[in-house]
Amino acid sequence: MKPQRYYSLDVFRGATVALMILVNNPGTWSAMFSPLEHAEWNGCTPTDLVFPFFLFAVGNAMAFVIPRFKLGSTSNFWKKVIRRSILIFLIGLFINWFPFFKWDNNELIFKAWKDAEGNGIRIMGVLQRIAIAYFFASVIAFYFKEKMVLWITAALLLVYWGATYFLGGADPYSMQGFIGTSFDLDVLGMAHIYKGEAIPFDPEGIFSTFNAVPQVLLGYLAGIFINKQGNVKWLNKTLPETNEPNFRLVAGLFVLGTLALVIGYFWQLEFPYNKKIWSSSYVIHTTGLCLLAISTMIWFIEVLNIKNGLMKFFDVFGKNSLFIFAFSGLFPRLLGLIRIESGFTSEGKTKFISPLTWFYENICAQIPGIPEIGSFVYSLVFLAFFWALAYLLDKKKIYIKV
């Protein structure tokens, strides 16, 4: 029987894309409401949930694709998974390098892969992590049955914990002592890692990316569970007593989510929640919240048949999710080549800003109240622009698959 396609899962995926765009594009990083900021190190803010939610959604989508791959040839599976993984990785690298030129003393110069000062293009990033996690999760899901996938997932989380603790420094859960800090520096090189932290450290580095694989696998297992427990048609509003399979599905997801939260809580007492090193407790904690969110969506959207404008708003983002997210990263970089005069620097030189910065400083930042309001309004306008693009593509039935 063909698996039931759930509208709630489309809404979930679209919501994660929308939130990723929202939190990645404030008017200014110096003025943000606290829920829109990442935890400085240990901890988990609402913003820290967005990326793992998307990886979980990637795993959900695999639950519909992997069974079809298993019915086909092995060569076809490898061809498609390798192609998609490489393409997503290269798109992420392309975004990091784009637009290949930058302003330097009123002159456009080429952004070298590595310049004479030792600066270069960052290799890793969000899409690169998605590509690597998707690849390894797909291989595991293709070659092993669901029960074995669960054991492999648990083993990966435990091995990562052990490697972090025993191979790290005196304080293995600190930025300086984290094994991934030195590992990424040795593998990627100083020129190609993120330098926005207190020390050269990549929050999407290679080492921590391997613990994102279990996040995708847990999303895959949840998708398999949903397919098996709720493979029925949703026609109209029904009560749980007359819709027992659907009630079991929602209840099962809720129980699993609660169990994951409990396990994550006790694990974080030793291995703290930490997005930047993608700790194992963080994986379990965010997976639990994913399960609770999906169970709630299935209850309202599929069981009670509540489908309103807000759900349609998020659903549109899910139709071209990777393209919209990638373009949201390219767009500011492209506009950054356009310069608008904006007064003078302290040295008396002409100051230039991009059109987006001009919009923030002259429109959003002028809104009365604390600066966080203007910064958030900018984020909403930015999100609305990309929703309009996603809506236009959906209306014209244009779906850009990666």
Summary of the structure (lengths in Angstrom):
residues: 402
radius of gyration: 22.2
end to end distance: 26.8
largest distance: 75.3
contacts: 1323
relative contact order: 0.16
helix: 65%
strand: 4%
